[in-house]
Amino acid sequence: MSGGETFANQPVLDLRLATERARLTAALAALDARLPLRVPVLIDGQVRHGDELRSLDPGDQTRTVATSARAGRDEVDRAVAVAEVAGRAWAERPMAERAAVLRRAAELLVEERAGLAALAVRECAKPWAQADADVCEAIDFLRYYGERSAALGGPLPQPPGEQNSLRYRARGVCAVIAPWNFPLAIPCGMTAAALVTGNPVVLKPAEQSPACAARLVELLHRAGVPAGALALLPGEGEAGAALVDHPRVATIAFTGSAGVGLEILRRAAEIVPGQRQLKRVVAEMGGKNCVVVAADADLDDVVPAILDSAFAFAGQKCSAASRVLVEADVAERLERRLAGALSTLVVGPAERFATDVPAVIERAAQERIERFQQLVRDDGGELVLGPGPEPDVAIADGCWVRPALALGLPPGAALLHEEVFGPLVSVERVADLDAALARVDALPFALTAGVFSRNPRTVRRIVDALPAGNVYVNRGITGAMVARQPFGGNRLSGTGTKAGGPDYLLSFVDPQAVTENTVRHGLVV
C-alpha cells in the first residue's frame, strides 16, 4: 500500500469494562449450551460427520468441546481434485472481487467476535485477552491481504517499440496445515493469503482445535468463497502427510514445530508421479527465543516484559521468551525480582478474567513440560516454581503446569537448546554481551529475540548481531501486529516469509513477464 493506505488494526476489547466482560461471559454460556460441537469433513459443500476425534477443554478434560471426523487419504484426493477444478474459476475472478470477499469475511468475524473468542477459550484454553487478540489478528489478516493484493505487480521499463508487463498468477491448490495455539488467526492468515491470490485451499487444522477452524471456514463460505475452493479436512498426521505428498498440491503453508516443518520441506522436495510443478513451502516453525539484558537495562521494564513474554497463555507461543541472558552485574537482582514476580501470577481456568497462566493444551504437553522441569534439577540447576492453580480449581481434570524459572544451568543443559512450548524460562548469567551474543548465535533457531538496554549504541550493536526474524527493543517479544510487525523467522525457524507483511502474498503466486513488440506490421480486428 502506498499513497492511500487505509489499513488499521482491529482494536482489542477493553476488558476493564463490565459491559465487555458481560458480553463475553454470555457468549461462553451460549457456547457451553451447545457442546459438544460436531466438526465434519467438508468438501464442495458436502459433509461427512464422524466421531473419530475429540477435542477436550484443556482446563477440564471431562468436557468435550467438539467431536470430528478423521479425514482419510481418499478424502484428501477428492478435496484436491475438487479444489483444482473450482480453483480455475476462482482464479479467473478479478483480484478486486476476491479482495471484496475477504472484506466481507472480516465483517462477519467482527459480528461473531465474542462467540469466536469464547470458542478459543474453551477449545484451546486461551485466556480472554489472548482469545480476543486472536480474533482481532484474524480480522487484520483478511483486511490487510485484501488491500495488499491490489499492490501486486508494478511498472516495468517501456523502451520504444516494446511493451512490458509483470503479472502474477495463482499457483494452484494450497494445502494449509495449521496449529492449535492461534486457532483462528494463523489458519485465517494462511488461508486468506492463498485465496485472495486466486488459489483454492484445503485446510487441515490441528487435531486439538478443529471447531475453531470449522467456524472460520463457515464464515469464509458465507462471505462468498465458493464451496469447492475451500475444503476442511480435520484429522491427524496422516491427512497432513497425504496433502504434503499429493502431486497436485502446489503450495504448502505450514505453521508448527521445527521437526514437522523440516519433514514437510524434505518430502515436498521429492518429485512424485503426476507432479507438474515444484512445490513451494511457506513454513513458520519453532524458536528458542532469547532476551539479552544489558547491565544498564531498566529492570522495571525488564521484569514485566519477561513475565508476559514467557508466561502469558502458559508460554504456548512460538514467539515466547525461553532464555534470558543477563550480564552478571545485574543478574542477581533480576533473578530475585523475577522470582518475586513469578509468585504474583494467577493460574486458573481460561474463562476467568484474572487468569494469567491457563492449563496447557493437552496431557502430553503437561507431561513433557514437567519432564523438562525435572531435567533442570537433574542437570544441576535450580528450579523456582510459581503458584499452582487457584484452590477451588479441580486440578485432576485439567492440564496444569506451574510456571517456573530455571537458574544456574550449565551450557549443555537440554532446556537451553530444546523448544519446550510451556511456562518455563531459563535465566543465564553471562560475563558480558559478547558471551550473550555467542550463545544466541550458536542456536539453530532464529524466530524472535529481545534487547534491553538504555544505551542506543548498545542496542544497535546487539540488534545488528541477532539473527532473529523479529527483534524487540525494551518491550515484550510477543504480540506481533499485522502490518506493524511482519512476523517470521530465520535459520531453522522458518523459510523467511513474513506473515502480515508487504511481501507475504508473493509466496502464493507465480510471476509472468510479458513482452510485446508494438512495432508490428498490420493489425487484425
C-alpha positions in Angstrom: 0.0 0.0 0.0 1.4 3.4 -0.9 -0.1 6.8 -1.1 -3.6 5.8 0.1 -3.1 3.4 2.9 -6.3 2.7 4.7 -5.5 -0.4 6.8 -5.8 -0.1 10.5 -5.5 -2.9 13.1 -8.7 -4.0 14.8 -8.7 -2.7 18.4 -8.7 -5.2 21.1 -11.5 -5.1 23.7 -11.1 -3.1 26.9 -11.7 -5.9 29.4 -11.8 -3.4 32.3 -15.3 -2.5 31.1 -18.1 -4.6 32.8 -20.2 -4.5 29.7 -17.5 -6.2 27.6 -16.9 -8.8 30.2 -20.6 -9.5 30.4 -20.9 -9.8 26.6 -18.0 -12.4 26.6 -19.4 -14.3 29.5 -22.8 -14.5 27.8 -21.2 -15.8 24.6 -19.4 -18.5 26.6 -22.6 -19.6 28.3 -24.3 -19.8 24.9 -21.5 -21.9 23.5 -21.5 -24.3 26.5 -25.2 -24.9 26.0 -24.3 -26.3 22.5 -21.4 -28.5 23.4 -20.1 -30.8 22.1 -20.0 -29.4 18.6 -19.7 -31.6 15.6 -17.0 -30.9 13.0 -17.3 -32.7 9.6 -15.0 -33.4 6.7 -16.3 -30.7 4.3 -15.6 -31.0 0.6 -17.5 -28.9 -2.1 -20.4 -28.3 0.4 -20.8 -32.0 1.2 -20.3 -33.1 4.8 -19.3 -36.3 6.4 -19.7 -36.4 10.1 -17.9 -38.8 12.4 -16.8 -39.1 16.0 -13.3 -40.4 15.5 -11.6 -37.5 17.2 -12.4 -35.4 20.3 -11.1 -32.0 21.3 -11.2 -31.5 25.0 -11.2 -28.4 27.2 -7.6 -28.3 28.4 -8.7 -26.9 31.8 -11.4 -29.6 32.3 -10.6 -32.8 30.4 -14.1 -34.1 31.2 -15.6 -31.5 28.9 -15.7 -32.5 25.2 -15.7 -29.3 23.1 -16.1 -31.0 19.7 -16.1 -34.3 18.0 -14.8 -34.5 14.5 -14.4 -36.9 11.6 -11.0 -38.0 10.7 -10.2 -37.3 7.0 -8.5 -40.2 5.2 -6.3 -40.3 2.1 -9.3 -40.9 -0.2 -10.9 -37.7 1.1 -7.6 -35.8 0.6 -7.6 -37.0 -3.1 -11.2 -35.9 -3.5 -10.7 -32.5 -1.9 -7.6 -31.7 -4.0 -9.4 -32.8 -7.2 -12.4 -30.6 -6.4 -10.2 -27.7 -5.5 -8.3 -28.0 -8.7 -11.4 -27.6 -10.8 -13.1 -25.0 -8.6 -9.8 -23.1 -8.4 -9.7 -22.3 -12.1 -13.0 -20.3 -11.9 -11.9 -18.7 -8.6 -8.6 -17.6 -10.2 -10.4 -16.1 -13.2 -12.4 -13.7 -11.0 -10.8 -10.3 -10.7 -8.5 -9.7 -7.8 -10.8 -6.9 -6.6 -13.7 -9.4 -6.3 -11.6 -11.8 -4.3 -10.5 -9.0 -2.0 -14.1 -7.9 -1.5 -14.9 -11.5 -0.3 -12.1 -11.2 2.3 -13.5 -7.8 3.4 -17.0 -9.4 3.9 -15.4 -12.2 5.8 -13.7 -9.7 8.1 -17.0 -8.0 8.8 -18.6 -11.4 9.7 -15.7 -12.1 12.1 -16.4 -8.7 13.7 -20.1 -9.6 14.2 -19.2 -13.0 15.6 -16.3 -11.7 17.7 -17.5 -12.7 21.1 -18.6 -16.2 20.1 -15.3 -16.9 18.3 -13.3 -15.7 21.3 -15.4 -18.0 23.5 -14.6 -20.9 21.3 -10.9 -20.3 21.6 -11.3 -20.0 25.4 -13.0 -23.4 25.5 -11.1 -25.4 22.9 -7.6 -24.1 23.5 -7.8 -22.5 27.0 -6.8 -19.1 25.7 -7.5 -16.5 28.4 -10.0 -13.9 27.3 -7.5 -11.2 26.4 -5.4 -13.6 24.3 -8.5 -15.1 22.7 -9.9 -11.7 21.7 -6.5 -10.7 20.3 -6.6 -14.0 18.2 -9.9 -12.9 16.6 -8.6 -9.4 16.0 -5.5 -10.8 14.2 -7.7 -12.9 12.0 -9.7 -9.8 11.1 -6.5 -7.9 10.4 -5.2 -10.6 8.1 -8.4 -10.6 6.0 -8.4 -6.8 5.6 -4.6 -6.4 5.1 -4.2 -9.1 2.5 -7.3 -7.8 0.7 -5.7 -4.4 0.4 -2.2 -5.7 -0.3 -3.5 -7.7 -3.3 -4.0 -4.5 -5.2 -0.3 -3.8 -5.0 0.9 -6.9 -6.7 2.9 -6.2 -9.8 4.3 -2.9 -10.9 5.6 -0.9 -13.8 8.5 -2.1 -15.9 10.7 -0.2 -18.3 9.0 0.6 -21.6 11.5 1.3 -24.3 10.3 2.5 -27.8 8.6 -0.3 -29.7 8.2 -2.6 -26.7 5.5 -3.1 -24.1 6.5 -4.9 -20.9 4.2 -6.1 -18.1 4.7 -8.2 -15.0 1.7 -10.1 -13.6 1.2 -12.8 -11.0 -0.8 -16.0 -11.5 -2.3 -18.3 -8.9 -0.1 -21.3 -8.3 -2.9 -23.8 -7.7 -4.1 -25.9 -4.8 -2.7 -24.7 -1.5 -2.6 -27.1 1.5 -2.9 -25.1 4.8 -1.6 -27.1 7.8 -2.4 -25.0 10.9 -1.5 -25.1 14.6 -3.7 -25.0 17.6 -2.1 -22.2 19.6 -3.6 -19.4 17.4 -6.6 -21.5 16.3 -8.3 -18.6 14.4 -5.6 -16.1 13.4 -3.0 -18.4 11.9 -5.2 -20.6 9.7 -7.1 -17.5 8.7 -4.0 -15.7 7.6 -2.6 -18.5 5.6 -6.0 -19.3 4.0 -6.7 -15.6 3.2 -3.4 -15.1 1.5 -3.9 -18.1 -0.7 -7.5 -17.3 -1.5 -7.0 -13.6 -2.4 -4.3 -14.5 -4.9 -6.6 -16.9 -6.6 -5.7 -20.3 -5.1 -8.1 -22.9 -3.8 -7.4 -24.1 -0.3 -7.6 -27.4 1.5 -7.3 -26.7 5.2 -6.1 -29.3 7.7 -6.5 -27.8 11.2 -4.7 -29.1 14.3 -6.5 -32.1 15.8 -6.7 -30.1 19.1 -8.7 -27.2 17.5 -11.0 -28.4 14.7 -14.0 -26.5 15.9 -12.3 -23.1 15.6 -11.2 -24.0 12.1 -14.7 -25.2 11.1 -16.2 -21.9 12.3 -13.7 -20.0 10.3 -14.4 -22.0 7.1 -18.2 -21.5 7.6 -17.7 -17.7 7.8 -15.5 -17.6 4.7 -18.1 -19.6 2.7 -20.8 -17.2 3.9 -18.6 -14.3 2.7 -18.5 -15.7 -0.8 -15.7 -18.2 -1.1 -17.0 -21.0 -3.4 -17.7 -24.3 -1.7 -15.3 -26.1 -4.0 -12.5 -23.6 -3.4 -12.2 -24.2 0.3 -12.3 -27.6 1.9 -11.9 -28.6 5.6 -10.1 -31.8 6.4 -10.0 -32.4 10.2 -7.6 -35.2 11.1 -4.2 -36.1 12.4 -0.8 -36.5 10.9 -1.9 -38.9 8.2 -4.1 -36.3 6.5 -1.4 -33.7 6.6 1.2 -36.1 5.2 -1.2 -37.0 2.4 -1.6 -33.4 1.5 2.1 -32.8 1.5 2.7 -35.8 -0.8 -0.1 -35.1 -3.2 1.2 -34.4 -6.7 -1.4 -31.7 -7.4 -0.7 -29.6 -4.3 1.3 -26.6 -5.5 1.9 -24.7 -2.2 2.1 -25.9 1.4 1.5 -23.3 4.1 2.5 -24.6 7.5 2.9 -23.3 11.0 4.1 -25.6 13.7 7.1 -27.4 15.2 10.6 -27.4 13.6 10.6 -31.2 13.4 7.4 -31.4 11.4 8.3 -28.4 9.3 11.6 -29.9 8.3 10.0 -33.2 7.4 7.5 -31.2 5.2 10.3 -29.5 3.4 12.1 -32.8 2.8 9.0 -34.5 1.4 7.9 -31.5 -0.7 11.3 -31.5 -2.4 10.7 -35.0 -3.9 9.1 -35.0 -7.3 6.3 -37.7 -7.5 4.5 -39.2 -10.4 1.8 -36.8 -11.7 3.5 -33.7 -10.4 3.9 -30.8 -12.8 5.5 -28.0 -10.7 7.8 -27.5 -7.8 6.1 -27.3 -4.5 6.6 -24.2 -2.5 6.7 -24.4 1.2 5.7 -21.4 3.4 6.8 -22.5 6.8 6.9 -20.8 10.2 8.5 -23.1 12.7 9.7 -23.1 16.3 12.0 -21.0 18.3 14.3 -20.9 21.3 13.8 -17.2 21.8 16.4 -15.2 23.7 16.2 -12.0 25.6 19.5 -10.2 26.1 19.6 -7.9 29.2 22.5 -5.5 29.4 23.9 -4.2 32.7 22.4 -0.8 32.1 18.9 -2.1 31.4 15.9 -0.7 33.4 14.7 -3.7 35.4 11.4 -2.0 35.9 10.9 -2.6 32.2 12.6 -5.9 32.0 10.6 -7.8 34.7 7.0 -7.3 33.4 8.1 -7.8 29.8 9.7 -11.1 30.5 6.8 -12.2 32.7 4.3 -11.5 30.0 6.5 -12.9 27.1 7.3 -16.1 28.9 4.1 -17.0 30.8 1.1 -15.4 29.0 -1.0 -18.3 27.6 1.3 -20.6 29.5 4.2 -19.8 27.2 2.5 -21.6 24.3 3.6 -19.2 21.6 6.3 -19.8 19.1 7.5 -16.3 19.9 7.5 -16.8 23.7 10.6 -15.9 25.7 12.5 -19.1 26.8 16.1 -17.9 27.5 17.1 -14.7 29.4 20.8 -13.9 29.0 21.8 -11.2 31.6 25.1 -9.5 32.3 26.5 -10.7 35.6 26.5 -7.2 37.2 22.7 -7.2 37.4 21.9 -10.9 37.2 21.3 -11.5 40.9 18.9 -8.5 41.2 17.0 -9.7 38.1 16.7 -13.2 39.3 15.4 -12.1 42.7 12.8 -9.8 41.1 11.7 -12.3 38.5 11.2 -14.9 41.3 9.1 -12.5 43.3 7.1 -11.5 40.2 6.5 -15.2 39.4 4.6 -15.6 42.6 2.0 -13.0 41.5 0.9 -14.9 38.5 -2.7 -16.3 38.7 -3.0 -19.9 37.4 -6.5 -20.9 36.6 -9.3 -21.6 34.1 -9.1 -19.5 30.9 -12.6 -18.2 31.3 -11.7 -16.3 34.5 -10.7 -12.8 33.6 -7.9 -12.7 36.2 -6.1 -15.7 34.9 -2.6 -15.2 33.6 -1.5 -18.8 33.1 -4.1 -21.3 31.9 -3.9 -25.1 31.5 -1.6 -26.3 28.7 -3.2 -27.7 25.6 -3.3 -31.5 26.5 -2.0 -34.1 28.9 1.0 -35.0 26.6 2.1 -31.4 26.8 1.8 -31.3 30.5 3.9 -34.4 30.9 6.6 -33.1 28.5 6.9 -29.8 30.3 7.1 -31.5 33.7 9.9 -33.7 32.3 11.8 -30.6 31.4 11.3 -29.2 34.9 12.8 -32.4 36.3 15.7 -32.1 33.8 16.6 -28.7 35.3 17.2 -30.4 38.7 19.0 -33.4 37.0 21.3 -31.0 35.2 22.3 -29.2 38.4 20.1 -26.1 38.0 17.7 -24.5 40.5 14.0 -24.7 39.7 12.0 -21.8 41.0 8.3 -22.8 40.9 5.4 -20.3 40.7 2.0 -20.9 42.1 -0.3 -23.8 41.1 -4.0 -23.5 40.2 -6.3 -21.5 42.4 -7.6 -23.6 45.4 -11.1 -24.0 44.0 -9.8 -25.5 40.7 -10.3 -29.2 40.1 -6.6 -30.0 39.5 -7.1 -33.6 38.4 -9.4 -32.6 35.5 -7.0 -30.0 33.9 -3.6 -30.0 32.3 -2.0 -27.7 34.8 1.7 -26.8 34.9 3.2 -24.4 37.4 5.1 -21.6 35.8 8.8 -21.8 36.6 12.3 -20.2 36.3 15.4 -22.3 35.7 18.6 -20.8 37.2 22.2 -21.8 37.1 22.1 -24.3 34.3 25.3 -25.5 32.7 25.8 -24.6 29.0 25.0 -28.2 27.8 21.6 -28.5 29.6 18.8 -29.7 27.5 16.5 -26.8 28.4 18.9 -24.3 26.9 18.6 -25.9 23.4 15.3 -27.6 23.0 11.9 -25.9 22.5 9.6 -26.5 25.5 6.5 -24.7 24.5 5.3 -24.1 28.0 5.7 -21.8 31.0 9.4 -22.5 31.7 12.1 -19.9 31.1 15.9 -20.1 31.9 17.9 -17.2 33.3 21.6 -17.4 32.4 24.4 -15.2 33.7 26.9 -14.1 31.2 30.2 -12.3 31.7 29.5 -9.7 29.0 27.4 -9.0 25.9 29.9 -10.8 23.6 29.3 -14.0 25.6 25.5 -13.5 25.4 25.6 -13.0 21.6 27.8 -16.0 21.2 25.2 -18.2 22.9 22.4 -16.8 20.8 24.4 -17.3 17.6 25.1 -20.9 18.5 21.4 -21.7 18.3 19.8 -23.2 15.1 16.6 -21.2 15.8 16.1 -17.5 15.0 12.5 -16.6 15.4 12.2 -13.7 17.9 14.6 -12.0 20.3 14.6 -9.2 22.8 17.1 -6.5 23.8 17.0 -4.4 27.0 19.5 -1.5 27.3 19.3 2.2 27.9 22.3 2.9 25.7 21.4 3.4 22.0 24.8 2.3 20.9 24.5 -0.9 22.9 21.0 -1.5 21.5 22.3 -1.1 17.9 25.2 -3.4 18.5 23.0 -6.2 19.9 20.3 -5.8 17.2 22.9 -6.0 14.4 24.3 -9.2 15.9 21.0 -11.0 16.4 19.9 -13.4 13.6 16.2 -13.5 14.7 13.4 -12.6 12.2 11.8 -10.3 14.8 13.7 -8.3 17.3 12.1 -6.2 20.0 13.8 -3.5 22.0 12.9 -2.6 25.6 9.5 -4.3 25.4 8.0 -7.8 25.3 8.8 -10.1 22.5 5.3 -11.5 21.7 2.2 -9.9 20.2 3.3 -9.1 16.7 0.7 -6.9 14.9 -0.3 -7.4 11.3 1.4 -4.7 9.1 3.2 -3.2 12.0 5.5 -6.2 12.8 5.6 -8.6 9.9 6.3 -12.0 11.5 8.5 -14.8 10.5 11.8 -16.5 11.5 15.2 -17.2 10.0 17.5 -20.2 10.2 15.5 -23.3 11.3 12.6 -21.1 12.5 11.2 -20.5 9.0 11.5 -20.1 5.3 11.9 -16.3 5.5 8.4 -15.3 4.7 6.8 -12.5 6.8 3.1 -13.1 7.7 1.3 -9.8 7.9 4.0 -8.1 5.8 4.0 -6.4 2.4 5.7 -9.4 0.6 3.8 -12.3 2.0 1.4 -12.7 -0.9 4.3 -13.3 -3.3 4.7 -16.8 -1.8 1.3 -17.8 -3.2 1.8 -16.7 -6.9 4.0 -17.3 -9.9 5.3 -14.3 -11.7 4.9 -14.0 -15.5 6.7 -11.3 -17.5 5.0 -10.5 -20.9 6.9 -8.6 -23.6 5.1 -7.4 -26.8 6.6 -5.9 -29.9 4.4 -2.8 -30.6 6.0 -2.0 -33.9 4.2 -4.9 -35.6 3.1 -4.8 -39.2 -0.7 -4.9 -39.8 -3.5 -5.2 -37.4 -6.3 -7.7 -37.4 -9.5 -6.7 -35.5 
